[in-house]
Amino acid sequence: MTVSQNLRRHFPDGIFSSGCPSRVVLDHVTSKWGALVLLALAEGEPLRWSELRRRAEGVSEKMLAQTLRVLEADGLVHRDARPVVPPHVEYSLTTRGTELAERMVPLMDWIADHAAAIVGDAETASAR
């Protein structure tokens, strides 16, 4: 396997070690809901819970709560809870989260451009 030169700084032998912390982070940010939450917040404005749930259509309350807790613990998402009644909580990207999102947006753009063809190819292949 050929690993890009940038990755050789971290993986000089080209081995993606099973104990590498990058696997944990990769799991968090590339999970279906993790990626969608980060991309929803990438527009820059803080979003409330209900708006995040609307933008990541199909996410359950449990999964959204779990995803936000993980991304907040990773230092990617900031939770701003205001002590008012009713509670007012907004989520936004941290500086680290913004830096990550800037790299994810082009990937999502590529995926959106090619998704229909890829899914169509996969369906054709499975029909054979």
Phi and psi in degrees as a GROMACS rama.xvg file:
@    title "Ramachandran Plot"
@    xaxis  label "Phi"
@    yaxis  label "Psi"
@TYPE xy
-99.1867  126.591  THR-2
-105.282  139.94  VAL-3
-58.1474  155.391  SER-4
-59.8694  -37.7701  GLN-5
-59.7703  -40.9365  ASN-6
-73.297  -21.7345  LEU-7
-62.3372  -23.859  ARG-8
-62.0487  -36.0817  ARG-9
-97.5084  -28.4385  HIS-10
-129.18  70.7857  PHE-11
-59.1859  -30.1133  PRO-12
-93.0586  2.18357  ASP-13
77.6356  12.0372  GLY-14
-102.367  127.831  ILE-15
-91.8289  89.238  PHE-16
-57.6506  139.711  SER-17
-65.6765  -23.9882  SER-18
-94.6291  7.13737  GLY-19
-72.6027  132.134  CYS-20
-60.943  -20.7302  PRO-21
-61.1854  -27.5686  SER-22
-65.22  -38.4762  ARG-23
-63.8638  -48.8157  VAL-24
-64.3024  -43.2763  VAL-25
-58.8503  -40.87  LEU-26
-62.3909  -41.3319  ASP-27
-68.778  -44.409  HIS-28
-86.1219  -18.4503  VAL-29
-105.501  4.25555  THR-30
-63.396  154.378  SER-31
-53.1638  -48.5985  LYS-32
-78.6104  -34.3598  TRP-33
-59.4235  -48.214  GLY-34
-62.9754  -43.9826  ALA-35
-66.9999  -38.0361  LEU-36
-65.5865  -45.873  VAL-37
-60.6709  -42.1599  LEU-38
-69.0187  -35.7085  LEU-39
-64.3052  -38.5006  ALA-40
-79.1883  -11.9706  LEU-41
-66.3263  -17.129  ALA-42
-71.5393  -12.224  GLU-43
104.216  -28.0743  GLY-44
-85.0356  142.718  GLU-45
-63.1353  143.429  PRO-46
-123.701  143.894  LEU-47
-83.6574  164.952  ARG-48
-50.4541  -51.3227  TRP-49
-62.5835  -35.9846  SER-50
-70.7089  -39.6549  GLU-51
-62.0822  -42.2256  LEU-52
-64.7265  -36.3974  ARG-53
-68.3512  -41.7272  ARG-54
-72.4292  -31.6143  ARG-55
-100.338  63.2374  ALA-56
-50.0859  131.319  GLU-57
99.3133  -12.5001  GLY-58
-74.0065  135.727  VAL-59
-79.0454  162.196  SER-60
-59.5607  -42.2377  GLU-61
-61.5163  -46.2311  LYS-62
-69.6645  -36.2511  MET-63
-66.2657  -43.9661  LEU-64
-61.4676  -45.8517  ALA-65
-62.9322  -44.3498  GLN-66
-63.2314  -45.7268  THR-67
-63.6565  -39.273  LEU-68
-61.7664  -44.25  ARG-69
-64.9852  -47.9776  VAL-70
-65.9464  -32.6664  LEU-71
-69.4683  -44.2946  GLU-72
-62.3178  -31.9223  ALA-73
-77.3408  -6.49409  ASP-74
79.1107  22.6116  GLY-75
-100.576  -27.9445  LEU-76
-124.733  139.141  VAL-77
-104.881  133.396  HIS-78
-108.44  120.755  ARG-79
-111.853  102.355  ASP-80
-101.863  119.269  ALA-81
-96.6232  133.256  ARG-82
-78.9886  71.0696  PRO-83
-128  166.754  VAL-84
-116.916  123.257  VAL-85
-69.8694  161.2  PRO-86
-57.139  141.122  PRO-87
-124.007  111.332  HIS-88
-123.767  131.251  VAL-89
-124.09  149.404  GLU-90
-119.437  142.623  TYR-91
-148.737  168.027  SER-92
-83.24  142.691  LEU-93
-78.5141  178.025  THR-94
-59.1858  -43.4956  THR-95
-64.0842  -40.7481  ARG-96
-65.0153  -38.782  GLY-97
-63.6717  -43.5782  THR-98
-60.7353  -41.9359  GLU-99
-65.6163  -46.3715  LEU-100
-60.5751  -35.6215  ALA-101
-60.6525  -27.261  GLU-102
-88.2847  -26.7876  ARG-103
-78.8106  -33.2041  MET-104
-58.0329  -47.2532  VAL-105
-61.6855  -35.1261  PRO-106
-64.1228  -44.9773  LEU-107
-64.993  -36.3915  MET-108
-61.7148  -45.3142  ASP-109
-62.484  -44.5413  TRP-110
-60.6943  -45.982  ILE-111
-62.189  -38.081  ALA-112
-65.0443  -31.9263  ASP-113
-112.164  -4.6044  HIS-114
-58.4952  -46.3983  ALA-115
-61.0286  -43.4404  ALA-116
-66.7898  -41.1851  ALA-117
-65.0257  -46.0099  ILE-118
-64.1285  -40.5156  VAL-119
-62.1633  -43.5812  GLY-120
-61.8401  -41.3567  ASP-121
-65.2587  -40.8045  ALA-122
-66.7392  -39.9064  GLU-123
-62.3608  -44.6174  THR-124
-64.5305  -38.9785  ALA-125
-74.7006  -20.0092  SER-126
-79.3165  -13.3288  ALA-127
